[in-house]
Amino acid sequence: MDIRPLLVILSVCGQMQAITVDTDYGGLPLQIERFQGEPTLFTLRNRMASSWSWMVSNQNCSAKCNCAIQWPTALYCDHKGLEQFPESLPSRTQYLFLQGNTISGFSSTAFANTTNLRWLILDQNQLLSEKLDGSSLINLTQLVNLFMNHNNLTEVPSGLPGGLKQLRLAYNQIEKIGPGAFENLENLTLLLLQGNRLKTIGETDFKGLSLLNLLDLSQNLLETFPKHLPPSVQQLYLSHNALTGIAEDSLQGFNSLCYLRLRNNRLKNDGLAPGVFNVTSLVELDLSFNQLTEIPVVPTTLQYLYLEVNQIGEGSTNSRTMKAELGYCSLLLLLLTIDVWGQQPRPRPRPKPPTTKKPSTTKKPPKKELEPKEPTDFPPVIYGPPSSFPDCPRECMCHSSYPNALYCESRNLRKVPVIPSRTHYLYLQNNYIDSVTADSFNNATELKWIHLGNNRIRSIEKQVFEKLPNLLHLYAQRNLLKEIPNNLPAGLEQLRLSRNQISKIAPGAFNKMEHLALLDLHHNKISDSNLAKNLFKDLKNLIQLNLAHNILRKMPPNIPNNIAQLFLDRNNIEEIPQDYFKDFRNLAFVRLNYNHLTDKGLPKMIFNISTLLDLHLAHNNLTTVPLFNLHLEHLHLNNNNIESINGTEICPLTPSVDVYDPDSVPKLRYLRLDGNHLTPPIPLDVIMCFRHLHSIVI
């Protein structure tokens, strides 16, 4: 018989009362469908720093809103102080963010021009039920996510479109649902109603929800366990109500129920019908913060049972009693806290000192143990919801719409699970993984994309990549790697290894990687001696090389001449060799901020590069403005030692150029000179030369 380990935590505590409300989108994160182009940002607030690689455009953008170039179908109108629903929304809008305003309603014509809307986010407004025109929503046939959390609604909005998959109405003032409120929502999989004022659930309140997966009715005023709930529910949350018991037939027919949370109610053993929790699909049962005096009978399939802060006495926790109630349950975790509700813990008997030895009258101070550098007690693994894929690891989530993607991010994993053969896209970021071994990838030969960012990885077995000939993207930033992984696939297109501790690069680390387009090594410990002469020779299609925030003193040698973006900020570079950029055919962006460059270290025409558009030389030791090509558009020279600027000397015009031809004059649009020793006004010869100049900062 396969007996799994049982972890029992028997701690002693006093009365506790804590309710934490997550105000972010109803307390449940939204799964982003990256491959459909769905935006990964819900707001552009505080996202305008220059370190971001995207820009914001106001062209064809509604007033008081922002439009991000990355997501042209998204419209960000959040936290703008809007009191009315915005008018004249662009017809291209599919993702509309209006959270954090004071909007109270919308009219029948509010969405007349946005019939392709997919997301509508209206959290944290002042929506009133009487000011919502239901006829405006019914025509949004493409709408899949509707968020109205944290408003003043007293009833479920009418006219909800049938294509909805997520409806979030948490933290409103809804007192009743009403018959047929969700009758047309046969595609709805998630419904959040926590934090309202529901007292009862009617027989037809949830009629029509044949695919509902998650239902949250927590933090309401329910006194009896609601009946007539959709039997398709896999996750049912009823915490923080006033339930005193559960009838025998309350959970009958729930053949898919996996997670049942009933914490912070008034449940007593005499109110629980015998065998009420005998649901064979049940994986997790939370009965903590109730008034139970005995452990209830649970199914043998249960894996997580939470009973902390009840009134369960010592007699109910002996081995015979637990075996009778739990049977041969395959529990992985049982949390049980005793002596609660203000009861004083029973003092433990202390051994008497020997009579032959006089007891010491002075106590030695306890020895202070050093704090471990890394946590020794990792948080428990977060298991994913039940999946229709039999090969889906329990630690991950397998989305039915994207059978080739495996989502294992933010699960507190310590190792990589066995990856199914169907997986093309693997997400493992934000875990505690310290090494990557080949065993996990034995069948995953079709992998194209691996995200291992923000773990604790110190090593990656070279055999891993022998099994991944089709890998295109490898993201392993924010780890503890000290060298470039060996045996990288030749077909790799993107390699991101930033924010590690890399100080060693083997001479042939990038051999035969002619398809690599992006190599990100910023924020490591790379020095000049780590960059072999022919290290980059095979990277014939490299577009971006990021070596910023390392300890380089020289310009890296033999950079592929096809490169377009070269980032070398925050190094110790003092000079650039003559003709360094001579053979670069596509170089458009050069960043050398925060180095030790001087006038002497810059050859006179070093930046006379016809393809160069953006040049960053801020925070160096320059005293004069270097010469540059007439095609340059952005020049950053802030925080140097420049005392004067001579427009005649730096103007890249030649005598034969027609100054009245807009295509022949210099293209410089932005010039930043603040943090130097300059004072206004701007010299007239600068204005006359750079006629396209839109902004100059002194």
N, C-alpha and C positions, 0 to 999 in steps of 0.2 A: 504493500500500500504506500502511495506517495503522500507523506506527511510533511506539510510545509511548516516552517517555523512560526511560532506564535509569540508575539511580543506583547507583554502585559505591563502597563505602567500604572503602579499603585501609588499615587501621590496624595498628599494631604493638603487641603486648602480651606480657607474660609469662604464666606459667601462672595460670589463674583457676579457682576452685572456689567456687560459691555456690549454695545451695539455699534458696529462700525458701518457706516453707509458710504459706499463708493459712489461718488456722484458722476463718475465718468461713464456716460452712455448706459446708464441703468445698472452699473456694477458688473457688467459682463463684457469682456473685450470682443471686438469685431474681427472675425477672420477675413483678412484681405485676400481677394483673388488677384494675385500679382499678374497673372498671365492674361487677364482680361483688361489690364490697364487701369484697374481701380486705384484711386489715390491712396498713398500710404500716410499722408498727413491729413489730420482733421482740422488743422488751423495753420495759418501762415504767421501768426503772432510770434514775435521773437525769433523768427526764422530768416531775418534779412541780413545776417552777418555776412561779411565778404568771404568767409570761409566756405559758404555754401556754393555749390557748383551751378545752381540754377538761378534764373532771373525771373522777375515778375513783370508782366506786361499788362498795361491798362487798355490796350487796343481792343475794341469790341467787348468791353467789360462793363457790366452794369455799374451805375454810380454808387460810390461808397463800398464797392466790392473789389476783390483782387482776383486775378487770373494767373495761374502758374503755367509756365510754358511746358513743364513736364506733363501736366494733365490738362490739355486744352478743353476738355469737357467738364472740368470742375470749376465751380464758382464759389469763392470764399467770401461770405458776407457776415461771418461770425464776429461777435464782440465789437460791433460798429455803432452801438447806441441806437439801432433802428427801432422806431416805434411802430412803423407800418411795414407791411410786406412789400419788398421792393418791386418796382414796376419795370416793364420792358426787359425782362430777363432774356439773355441770348438764347436763340433756338438750339444751339449746340449743347446746352447745359444738360448733363446727365447726373452730376453729383453736386447737390446744393447744400451748403453749410450755412445755417442761420442761427446756430446756438449762441447763447450769451447776449441776447438782445432783450427788448421789452415788447415784442410783438404780441398782440392779444388775439389776432385772428387773420383770416384771409377770405377774399371774396370769390365769387363763382368764376371770375376771369383770371385769377391769380396765376394759373398754370396754362393759360391758353396758348402760349408760345413755346412751352417746354414739355411737349407731349412725350419726349424720349427720356424723361427723368427716371433715374434708377435709384438714387438715394435722396432722401429728404431729411435733413437733420435740424430739428427744431427744439432741442434740449435747452433748458434753462431760459425760458421766455416767460411770458405771462398769458399763455393761451387760455381762452375761456371757451367752453363748449358751445355757448350760444353764439359765438362769433366765428365759428368754423362752418363754412359752406361746403357740405358734403358733396355737392354736385361737381365741385372742382377737382376732387380726388378720383372720382370714379373713372375719369377718362385717362388717367395715368396708367396705361396698360403695361408699361415697362417697369413700374416701380416695384422694387424688391425689398428695400429697407426704409422703414418709416420710424423715426425716433422723435418722441414727444415727452421724454422724461423731464421731471422737475418743472411742471407747469401747474395750472390751476383747473385742469379739466375735472368735471364732475361726472362725465359719462364717456363711454367709448365713442370715438368719432364715427359718424355715419358715412356711407358711400365709399368704404375702403375698397381699393381695387383688388381683383381676384388674384393677381400675380404676386402679391406680397409674400415674402419668405420670413421676414423679421418685423415684428411690431413691438416697439418698446414704449410702454406707457407708465413706467415706474415713477413713484413719488409724485402723484397727483392727488386729487381728492375724490376719486371715483368711488361711489357708494354702492352702485349696482351695475351689472353688465347689461341686462336686458335680453329678451328672447331674440335669437337670430342675429346678434351683433356681429358674429364671425361666420355667418352661414355661407358666404361666398368664398371664404379664404381657404380653399382646399389645398393650397400650396404652402401655407404657413407652417414653418418648422420651429419657430421660437416666439414665445409670447411672454413679455415681462409685465407683471401687474403688481409687483411688490411696492410697499410703501403707500398703499391707498387706504380706503375705509370700507372695504368689502366685509359684510357680515354673513351673507349667505350666497350660495351659488344655485341658480335655478336649473331646472331640468334641461332646458334648451339653450342655456347661456353659451355653451361651447359646441353647439351643433355645427357640423360641417368641417371641423378641424381634423381631418382624417390623417394628416401627415405630421401633426404636431410632435416635436421631439422634446422640447424643453418648455416647462411651464413653471413660472415663479409667482407664487401667491404669498410670499413671506411678508411679514410686517403689515398685516391687515388686522381685522377684528373678528376673524372666524372662530366660532366656539365649537362647531362640530365639523368633523372631517367631511369635506365636500364630496358629494356623489356626482355622477353623470360627467365625470372628467373624460377626456379623450383617451381611449385605451392604447393609442399608439405612443403615449408619452414614455420616454426613456429616463428623463430627469424631472423629478417633481420636488419642488421646494416649498415647504409650508412652515418654515421657522418663524419665530416671533409672532405667533398668534395666541389664541386662548383655548386651544384644543385640550379637552379633558379625557377623551377616549377615541377609539377607532372601532367601528362596527365590523362584524365578521365579513360582510360582503364588500367592504370599502375598496379592497384591492383586487377583487376578483375580475379576471379578464385582462389584467395588466401583464401580458405575457412578455413585454419588452422592457419593463421597468427595471432600471439598473441602479439609479441613485435616488434615494428617498431621504430628505432632510427635514427633521421635525424638532430641531433644537429650540430651546426657549419657549416651551408651551407649558401646559399644566397636566401633562399625561401622568396617570397613575396606573398601576398594574391592574386594578379592578376595572378600569375603563378600557383595557385592551382585550378584545375578543381572543379566545384561544386560537393560536395558529394564524393570527391576522397577518404576520410578516412572512408567511410561508409562500413566498413568490420566488420561484426557482431561478429567475433571471437576475435577482437582486445581487448587486456587487457591494454597495455601500449603504449603510443605515446609520443615520445620525440621530440619537435620542438624548443627547447631552442637554443639561440645564432643564431637567424636568423634575418630577416627584416620584420616580420609580424607586421601589424598595427591593426589587428582584430583577435579575437579568431575564429578559423575555426570550422565548423560544424563537430562534432564527433559522433560516434555511442553511443547509450544508454548503451551499454555493457562495455564501457571503464571505467577503474578503476584508471588509473594513467595518468595524462596529465602534461607534463612539457613545460612551455612557458617562462621561465625566460630569461632575457636579449634579448628582442625583442624591438619593437617600439610601443607596445600596449599602447594607451593613456587611460586617466581616463574615457573617455566616453564609452570605450569598456569594462569596468569592472563594470558597474552598474548592478544591479540585473536583470533588464529587458533584457539587451543585453546578459548577461550570460545565462539566462534561454532560450532565443531564440536559442543560439548556442549550448548549452549543453543539452537542453531538460530535460528529467527526468533521466539524466545520473547517474549511480550508482557509481560516483567517490568516491574513498577513499582518493585520494591525488591530489591536483592541485597546482603546483608551478608556480607563476606568478610574474615576476619582472618588474617594470615599470620605466619610466624616465631613459633610457639608451643611449648608444652610445654618451657619452659626454654631454648629456643634464643636465642642473642644476636642482636639485629637487626644486619643488615649496615650498617656506617657509610656515610653518604652522602659522596661526594667533595666537598671544599670547593674553591672557586676560589682559586688562588694570588694573593697580592697583587702589584700591579705592581712591577717591580724598580726603576723610576725614582722611586718614592715610598717613603719610609721608613714601615714600618707603625707605627701608633699603639701605644704601650705601655699606654695607659690605656683602659679600657672605660667607655663612658657607660652609666649605668643605663637599662634599658629604660623607655620612656615608658608610664606606667600609663594604660590606657584607662578612661574612665568607664563604670560599669555602666549598661547601658540601662535605662530606666524600665520597659519591658515586654520580655518575652523576644522575641528575634529568631528563635530556632529553636523553632518550635512542635512539639509531639510529633506523630507521624504520625497520620493519620486512622485510626480503628478501623472496619473494615468489618464489616457485619452478616453473619449466616449466610445461606446460600442460601435463596431465597424461592420459593414457588410462584406469586407474583404477578410477572408480567413487567414491570410498571411500578414495582416497588419500588426506590427508589434504593439503590445499593450501600452507601452510608454509613449506612443505617438498617436497622431490623428491621420486618418486616410479619408480624404474628401471624395465622395462619389462622383462629383463633377470633374475631378481631376485625378483619375486613377494612376497617373504616372508621377504624382507628387506625394512625398511623405513628410509630414509636418511633426518634427520632434523638438521644436525650439521651446525654451523656457520650461523644461520639465524636470529640472534638478537631476539630470542624468549624470552618472559617473563613467559610463562607457557607452560606446556606440552599439545600438541593438543590431540584430541581424537584419540586413536590408533586403526586402523582397526583390525578386528579379525584374518586376515590372517598373521599378522606380527609375525615373529619369532626373527628378529634382528632389534633392534631399536637404532639409533644413534642420540643423542641429545647434544653432547659435544659442547663446545665453544658458549654458549648462555648466557642469563641473567636470567635464571630460578632461583627463590628464594625458591620455595616450590613445592613438588610433592604430588598431591592429588589423591585419588582413582578414582575419576570420569573419568579421562582420560583413565583408564585401564579396564573399565567395560566389554569390549568385547575382551580384549587382553589376553585371558587365555593361549594362546600357546606361549607366549614370552619365548625365551631362553637366550637372550642376550640384556642387556641394558647398553648403554654408556652415562653417565651423567657428564662426566668429564669437568672441567673448566667452572662451572656455579657459582651461588651464593646461592646454596641450603643451607638453614638453618634447614629445617625439611622435613621428609618423613612420610606421614601418614602410620600407621601400617596396615591399611586396604588395602594398595597398594599390599602388598605381599600376602595377603589372596587370591587375584585374580590371582596370578602368581605361580601356583604350579609346573610349568615346567621350571622355571628360573634356568639357569646354571651359567651365568656370570653377575655380577653386578659391574660396574665401576663407582665410584662416587668420584674420586680423584679431588683435587683442588677445593674444595667447602668451606662452612662455617659451616659444621656439628660440633656439640659439644658433641655428643654421638653416639654410634653405633645404627643404626636404629633398631627398634623393629620388632619382628615377622618375621625374615628373613626366606626364604624358606628352608626347610630341605634338598632339593636336590641341593643346591648351590655348585658349584665346584670352582669358583673363586670370591673373594671379595676384591676389591681394594678401599681403603678409605684413601689413603695417602694424605698429604698436606691439611688437614682439621684443625680443632681446637678441636679435640676429647680429652676430659679429663674425660669422664665418660663412663664406660663399665658395664652394668648390669651383675650380677653374672651368669645369664642364657642366655647371649646374643648369645652363640654359641651352645646351647643345641640341640641335635639330628641332628647336621650338620655333619654327618659321611662321607659325600661325598666331603667335602671341601678339596681341594688340595692346594690352594694358598690363603694366608691371608696377605694382604699388609696394614700395619698401620703406615708406616714410616712418619716422619715429622708431628707429632701431639704433644699433651701435656700430654701423658700418663705417670703416675708415678707408683711406686710400689704398692700404695694403690688401684690403679684401677684394678690390676690383682688379682682377687680372686683365692683362692687355686685350685679350680676345674674348672676354666674358660675354659680351653682347653680340658677337659677330654673326650668329645665326638668326637673330631677331630681325629679320628683313621686313616684317610688316608691323613692327612696334609703332604705336601711335602715341602712347603716353608712358613716360617714365617718371616715377615719383621717388626721389631720393632725399626729400626734405627731412629736416630734423634728425640728421645723423652727425658724424664727426669728421666729415670730409674737409680737407685743406686745399684740395685741387679739384679742378673740373674733371668729371669722370671721363676716362679715355675711350675712344672708339665707339661713341654712341652711334647707333644706326642712323644713317642720313635721311631716312624716310620719316623720322619722328616728327610729330606735330606739337606735342606738349612736353616740356622739360621743366620739372619742379625741383629746385635745389635750395629752397628756403631753409633758414636756421641751420647752417653749417658754419664752417670756419674758413671759407674760400676767400683768398686775398687777391687773386688775379685770374684773368682769362687769357690763355695763350693766343698769340697772333694767328689769324685764319682758323680759329676753332670752329666757327660756324660756316666755313667756306662751302662745304659740299652739302649742306642741309637744304633739301628741295621743298619741304613742306612745313618747316618750323613756323608756328603761329603764336605759341604762348611760351614765354620764358619767365620763370619766377626765381629771383635771387635775393629776396628780402632777408634781412637779418643775417648778413654775412660780414666780412671785413674788407670789402672792396674799396679801393682808393682810385683816384684819377690815374695814378701811375700804373695801376694794375689793369687798366682798360685801354687796349690799343685804340687808336683814333677812330677807325671805321669798323670796330668790332660788331656794332649793331646795325650795320648797313645791310639788312636782310630784307629782301623785297617781299617775302611772305609773312614777315613778322607783324602781328596785329596787336599783341598785348605784352608789355614789358614791365616787370616789377623789379625795382632796385631800391626799395625803401629800407630804412634802418641800416645804412652802410656808412662809409666815411668819405663820400664824394663831396667835392667842393665846387664842381662845375657840372653843367648839364651835358651828358654825352651826346654825340651826334647819332642820328638814326635815320632810317629810310622814310621816304615820304608816304609809304603805305601804312605806317604805324598809326593805330587808332587810340590806344590807351597807354599812358606812360605814368608810372608811379615812382616818384622820387622823394616822397615825404621822409622826414626824419633823417636827413643827411646834414652836411655842413655847408650847403650852398648859400652864398652871400649875394649873388647877382645873377641875372639871366639876360643874355644878349640875343635878341630875336634874329638879328642879322647873321650871327655866327652859327646858330643851331638850325636855321631855316634850310630844309633840304632842297629848296628850289634851285634850278640852274637857269642861267641867263636866257636860254633858248625856249624856256617854258612859257606858254601862253597863260598869263595870270588870270585871264577872264574865262578860261576853260575850267569848269568845276571838277572835271575828271583829272586834271593835271596838277592841281594845287595839293599840298599836303593833306592827308586824311585825318590828322590828329583831332580827336573829339574830346578827350578827357585828359587833363594834366593835373597831377596832384603834387604840390610843392610845400605843403604845410609841414611844420616841424623843422624848418631850415632857418636861415637868418635873413629872410626876405621881408620886405615891407611893401604894401601897396603904394602907388597904383601899378597895374600891369603895364609893362613897356608897350608902347604903340607898335613897335616893329614885330612883337610877338603876335598881336592881334592881326596885323596886316598879313603876316605869313600864314598863320593857321586859321584860315577862314571857316573851317568846319568845326572849330572849337566851340563846344556847347557848355563845357564846365571846366573851370580852373580854380584850384583850391590853393590859397597862399596862407 
